[in-house]
Amino acid sequence: MSNFILDELRRVLPRLSNRPGLSPAEIDDLVDILSLQAELVEPAALLNDQCRDVDDLPVLGTLIAALERDQAECLVSGDKDLLELSERYQIMSVAQFCERYGI
C-alpha cells in the first residue's frame, strides 16, 4: 500500500455512493485502519510510457515497489488501464482474485 493509494481511496469511495456501501465516516475509518495495518511503500518511479493512463503510474509504482520487497503478490484493481497490463504485471480484477484465492 502507498499513501497515494490511501488518498485515492478517500477520493474515490465517496463517488460510489450510488451503490449500497459506506458512509463518509465509515470510509474515513476504513482508510485509517488500512493505513495502520498496511505495509506502506514509496511507489517506484516509472516512465510515462509504462502505463496508458499516466495518473495510474503511482499505483503501478506501488505494485512494483511492493513486489521488489516481497510485500505483495499482486495488485487487485477494477481500473481497465491497469488491467490491460496484466500480462506484464501481476494485476487482476476482484473477481479473478476471489476465484484464485477462494474468497
Secondary structure, DSSP 8 states (H G I E B T S, - for coil): --HHHHHHHHHHGGGGTTSS---HHHHHHHHHHHHHHS---------GGGSSSGGGHHHHHHHHHHHHTT--S-EE---HHHHTTTTTS-EE-HHHHHHHHT-
